[in-house]
Amino acid sequence: MEKYEYKTIKLKQKSWGLISSRSIPDLEKELNEQAKEGWRYVEHILPSAAFGDSDAIVLVFERKKMYG
């Protein structure tokens, strides 16, 4: 049976004003760095902040365990 391990990384989103959209700095760079270490992107989570808005994104990665 294959076993997996998981890793999460929290990235802060940058806001461009009260109503404007947010951007995630270096998202592609972060995904590629993790892929180089054998991590595979699984999903993202947007933690709720004030009024249901989110100021961060949590990336979830997985990879097969080498041992055990």
C-alpha positions in Angstrom: 0.0 0.0 0.0 1.3 3.4 -0.9 1.7 6.0 1.8 1.7 9.7 1.4 2.9 12.7 3.4 1.5 16.2 3.1 2.8 19.7 3.4 1.0 23.1 3.6 2.3 26.5 2.7 0.5 29.7 3.6 1.0 32.6 1.2 -0.2 36.1 2.0 -2.3 37.8 -0.6 -1.7 41.4 -1.5 -4.7 43.7 -1.6 -5.0 46.6 -4.0 -7.8 48.4 -2.1 -11.0 47.8 -0.3 -13.0 46.5 -3.2 -10.3 45.5 -5.7 -8.9 42.1 -6.3 -6.0 40.5 -4.5 -2.9 39.0 -6.0 -0.7 36.2 -4.8 3.0 37.0 -5.1 5.2 34.4 -6.8 2.5 31.6 -6.9 4.1 30.0 -10.0 7.5 30.2 -8.5 6.4 28.6 -5.3 4.6 25.7 -7.2 7.7 25.1 -9.2 10.0 25.1 -6.2 7.9 22.5 -4.4 7.7 20.4 -7.6 11.5 20.3 -7.7 11.4 18.7 -4.3 8.9 16.0 -5.4 5.8 17.7 -4.0 2.6 17.6 -6.1 0.0 20.3 -5.7 -3.3 18.9 -4.5 -5.5 21.9 -3.7 -5.8 25.3 -2.1 -7.7 26.6 0.9 -8.8 30.1 1.4 -9.1 30.7 5.2 -12.0 33.1 6.1 -11.1 36.5 7.5 -13.4 39.5 8.1 -16.7 39.4 6.2 -15.8 36.0 4.6 -12.9 37.6 2.8 -9.4 36.0 2.8 -6.0 37.6 3.1 -4.1 34.4 2.5 -4.1 31.2 0.5 -2.9 27.8 1.8 -1.4 25.5 -0.7 -1.6 21.7 0.0 1.0 19.4 -1.5 1.5 15.6 -1.3 4.2 13.1 -2.2 4.8 9.4 -1.7 6.6 8.5 1.4 10.1 7.1 0.7 10.1 4.8 3.8 7.5 3.4 6.1 
